[in-house]
Amino acid sequence: MAEETTKIDVGGHELRYRLSGEGDRTIILLHGFAETIDVWNDIVPELQSMGRVLLLELRAHGWSGSPKPPYQWEDLAGDVLKAMDGLDIAAADIVGHGLGGLVALHISRIDRSRVSSLVVIGDGMNATPAQQTLFNEIVKSGRMNGLEGIAHALFGPISREKVEGRPMDLTAVAALVQRLAEETVAPTLAAVSTRTLCLAGERDVSWPERMQAIANGIEGAATASIADVGEVPHVAKPVETAAEIRKFIEAAS
């Protein structure tokens, strides 16, 4: 199927998406906080040998719509499920980074039948003290110095972050960061029965403790790391990251 970048209505607002590749299998990639679908550009060619690759831009990010907040995790997960319905995707392998990983976990909790396998990149579980301070400032002031600045503050100098696109809706940002900072995912982990890989960069400052906490919370979850890279291995080392994803998905099939 030819690659296309367009939007799909998911119930009153639209999500930007890009679909490429051919085949019966679909791999969905969900970006992290303060990112857009363009963060996956380098890894897509490495995954297309497995089938179709669908990049979905989460609500309030990039060129996707920003419905009135506050948001629940069910809202973000529901957006993805509605997009899958609209694109006639019964089930998919879902890969999520950070915020996208949390959304993927909630999709599995809500409807296990829609998720063939799950790859969570980076933890996204709990804000560090520095991130919590940043979240509080965003909520308090409603101001942000663009995606590049906030991504650097979130991910730190260890990672080579690549962020493209327009700033997020600031009111919606406040709603998202409040959910991310306030809510534990432990009950969600216990409800996940999908075969799961927890993947992180070897130099990720939260590895291995926080990623291991996710793996421990999901029965049978596997872990893997990408050498000499920080919190965004899919950007810094897309070939190596894709190889781990392919190996896991093939084994889970």
C-alpha positions as CSV (number, residue, x, y, z in Angstrom):
1,M,0.0,0.0,0.0
2,A,1.4,3.4,-0.9
3,E,2.5,5.7,1.9
4,E,0.1,8.5,2.8
5,T,0.0,11.2,5.5
6,T,-3.6,12.3,6.3
7,K,-6.1,12.5,9.1
8,I,-8.8,10.3,10.4
9,D,-11.9,11.2,12.4
10,V,-12.0,9.4,15.8
11,G,-15.2,10.9,17.1
12,G,-15.3,14.7,17.0
13,H,-11.6,15.3,16.4
14,E,-9.0,14.0,14.0
15,L,-5.7,12.2,14.4
16,R,-2.9,12.7,11.9
17,Y,-1.5,9.4,10.6
18,R,0.8,7.9,8.1
19,L,0.4,4.4,6.7
20,S,3.0,2.6,4.6
21,G,3.9,-0.9,3.6
22,E,1.9,-4.0,2.6
23,G,0.8,-7.2,4.1
24,D,-1.6,-8.8,6.6
25,R,0.3,-7.6,9.7
26,T,0.0,-4.1,11.0
27,I,2.5,-2.5,13.4
28,I,1.3,0.7,15.1
29,L,3.9,3.2,16.4
30,L,2.8,5.6,19.2
31,H,5.2,8.5,19.9
32,G,6.1,9.9,23.3
33,F,5.2,13.2,25.1
34,A,6.2,16.3,23.2
35,E,6.8,14.3,20.0
36,T,5.1,13.8,16.7
37,I,4.8,10.9,14.3
38,D,8.0,12.2,12.6
39,V,10.1,10.9,15.4
40,W,9.6,7.4,13.9
41,N,10.8,8.3,10.4
42,D,14.1,6.5,10.5
43,I,12.8,3.2,11.9
44,V,9.8,2.8,9.6
45,P,11.9,1.4,6.6
46,E,13.4,-1.2,9.0
47,L,9.9,-2.5,10.0
48,Q,8.2,-2.5,6.6
49,S,9.5,-6.0,5.7
50,M,7.0,-7.3,8.4
51,G,3.9,-5.6,6.9
52,R,2.1,-2.3,7.2
53,V,3.4,0.4,9.5
54,L,0.9,2.9,11.0
55,L,2.1,6.0,12.7
56,L,-0.6,7.7,14.8
57,E,-0.2,11.2,16.2
58,L,-1.8,11.4,19.7
59,R,-4.4,14.0,20.5
60,A,-3.1,17.5,21.4
61,H,0.2,16.7,19.6
62,G,1.5,18.0,16.3
63,W,-1.3,18.3,13.7
64,S,-3.9,16.1,15.5
65,G,-7.0,17.6,17.1
66,S,-7.2,18.8,20.7
67,P,-10.6,18.1,22.1
68,K,-11.6,19.9,25.3
69,P,-9.6,18.6,28.3
70,P,-9.3,17.1,30.9
71,Y,-8.4,13.7,29.4
72,Q,-8.5,10.2,30.8
73,W,-6.3,7.4,29.7
74,E,-9.3,5.8,28.2
75,D,-9.7,8.8,25.9
76,L,-6.2,8.4,24.4
77,A,-6.5,4.7,24.1
78,G,-10.0,5.1,22.7
79,D,-8.6,7.4,20.0
80,V,-6.3,4.6,18.8
81,L,-9.0,2.0,18.9
82,K,-11.3,4.2,16.8
83,A,-8.5,4.8,14.3
84,M,-8.0,1.1,14.0
85,D,-11.7,0.6,13.4
86,G,-11.7,3.4,10.7
87,L,-8.7,1.8,9.0
88,D,-10.2,-1.7,9.2
89,I,-7.4,-3.0,11.5
90,A,-8.8,-5.8,13.7
91,A,-5.6,-6.3,15.7
92,A,-2.0,-4.9,15.6
93,D,1.4,-5.2,17.1
94,I,1.7,-1.9,19.1
95,V,5.0,-0.1,19.8
96,G,4.9,2.9,22.2
97,H,7.5,5.2,23.5
98,G,7.0,6.9,26.9
99,L,3.5,8.4,26.8
100,G,2.7,6.2,23.8
101,G,3.8,3.2,25.7
102,L,1.3,4.0,28.5
103,V,-1.4,4.5,26.0
104,A,-0.6,1.1,24.5
105,L,-0.8,-0.5,27.9
106,H,-4.2,0.9,28.4
107,I,-5.3,-0.3,25.0
108,S,-4.3,-3.8,26.0
109,R,-6.2,-3.4,29.3
110,I,-9.3,-2.2,27.6
111,D,-9.4,-4.8,24.7
112,R,-6.8,-7.5,24.7
113,S,-8.0,-8.9,21.4
114,R,-6.9,-5.8,19.5
115,V,-3.2,-6.1,20.6
116,S,-1.2,-9.0,19.1
117,S,2.0,-8.0,20.9
118,L,3.2,-5.0,22.8
119,V,6.6,-3.2,22.9
120,V,7.1,-0.4,25.5
121,I,10.1,1.8,24.9
122,G,11.3,3.8,27.9
123,D,9.3,3.8,31.1
124,G,7.0,6.8,31.1
125,M,5.8,5.6,34.5
126,N,6.5,8.3,37.0
127,A,8.0,11.8,36.6
128,T,11.4,12.4,38.1
129,P,11.6,15.4,40.5
130,A,12.9,17.6,37.7
131,Q,10.2,16.5,35.3
132,Q,7.5,17.0,38.0
133,T,8.8,20.6,38.5
134,L,8.5,21.1,34.7
135,F,5.0,19.7,34.6
136,N,3.9,21.9,37.5
137,E,5.3,25.0,35.7
138,I,3.5,24.1,32.5
139,V,0.2,23.6,34.3
140,K,0.7,26.9,36.3
141,S,1.8,29.2,33.5
142,G,0.3,27.6,30.4
143,R,3.5,28.4,28.5
144,M,6.1,26.3,26.8
145,N,9.2,27.1,24.8
146,G,8.3,24.8,21.9
147,L,8.7,21.1,21.5
148,E,12.5,21.1,21.2
149,G,13.0,22.8,24.5
150,I,10.6,20.7,26.4
151,A,11.9,17.5,24.9
152,H,15.4,18.4,26.0
153,A,14.2,19.2,29.5
154,L,12.4,15.8,29.7
155,F,14.9,13.6,28.1
156,G,18.2,15.3,29.1
157,P,21.5,15.5,27.3
158,I,22.2,11.7,27.2
159,S,19.7,11.2,24.4
160,R,19.8,12.5,20.8
161,E,16.2,13.7,20.5
162,K,14.6,14.5,17.2
163,V,11.4,16.5,17.4
164,E,9.6,18.0,14.5
165,G,6.2,19.7,14.1
166,R,4.2,22.4,15.7
167,P,3.8,23.0,19.5
168,M,1.1,21.2,21.3
169,D,-2.2,22.8,22.4
170,L,-1.1,24.4,25.7
171,T,-4.4,23.8,27.6
172,A,-4.3,20.2,26.5
173,V,-0.7,19.9,27.5
174,A,-1.7,20.8,31.0
175,A,-4.3,18.1,31.0
176,L,-1.8,15.5,29.7
177,V,1.0,16.3,32.1
178,Q,-1.3,16.3,35.1
179,R,-2.4,12.7,34.2
180,L,1.2,11.6,33.6
181,A,2.4,13.1,36.9
182,E,-0.5,12.1,39.1
183,E,-1.5,8.6,38.2
184,T,0.3,5.3,38.9
185,V,0.1,2.6,36.2
186,A,0.5,-0.4,38.6
187,P,-3.2,-1.5,38.3
188,T,-2.9,-1.3,34.5
189,L,0.2,-3.5,34.4
190,A,-1.6,-6.2,36.4
191,A,-4.4,-6.2,33.9
192,V,-2.1,-6.6,30.8
193,S,-2.0,-10.2,29.5
194,T,-0.5,-9.3,26.1
195,R,3.0,-10.6,25.3
196,T,5.1,-7.6,26.1
197,L,8.7,-6.4,25.6
198,C,10.1,-3.6,27.7
199,L,12.9,-2.0,25.6
200,A,15.2,0.8,26.6
201,G,18.5,2.4,25.8
202,E,21.4,1.1,27.9
203,R,22.3,4.6,29.0
204,D,18.8,5.6,29.9
205,V,19.1,7.0,33.4
206,S,15.9,5.1,34.5
207,W,17.2,1.7,33.2
208,P,17.1,-0.8,34.7
209,E,15.0,-0.1,37.8
210,R,12.0,1.6,36.3
211,M,11.8,-0.5,33.2
212,Q,12.2,-3.6,35.3
213,A,9.3,-2.4,37.4
214,I,7.1,-2.4,34.3
215,A,8.3,-5.8,33.3
216,N,7.7,-7.2,36.8
217,G,4.2,-5.9,36.7
218,I,3.3,-7.7,33.5
219,E,3.2,-11.5,33.7
220,G,5.8,-13.0,31.3
221,A,7.2,-9.7,30.1
222,A,10.6,-9.7,28.5
223,T,13.3,-7.0,28.6
224,A,16.0,-5.8,26.2
225,S,18.3,-2.9,25.9
226,I,20.1,-1.1,23.1
227,A,23.8,-0.4,23.7
228,D,25.3,3.0,24.0
229,V,22.1,5.1,23.7
230,G,19.8,6.9,26.1
231,E,16.0,7.3,26.2
232,V,15.2,7.4,22.5
233,P,16.8,4.3,21.0
234,H,14.5,4.4,18.0
235,V,16.0,7.7,17.0
236,A,19.6,7.2,17.9
237,K,19.8,3.6,16.7
238,P,16.8,2.8,14.5
239,V,18.4,-0.3,12.9
240,E,19.3,-2.0,16.2
241,T,16.0,-1.0,17.8
242,A,14.0,-2.4,14.8
243,A,15.9,-5.6,15.0
244,E,14.9,-6.1,18.6
245,I,11.3,-5.3,17.8
246,R,11.2,-7.7,14.8
247,K,12.8,-10.5,16.8
248,F,10.2,-10.1,19.6
249,I,7.2,-9.8,17.3
250,E,8.2,-12.8,15.3
251,A,8.7,-14.8,18.5
252,A,5.3,-13.7,19.8
253,S,3.4,-14.7,16.6
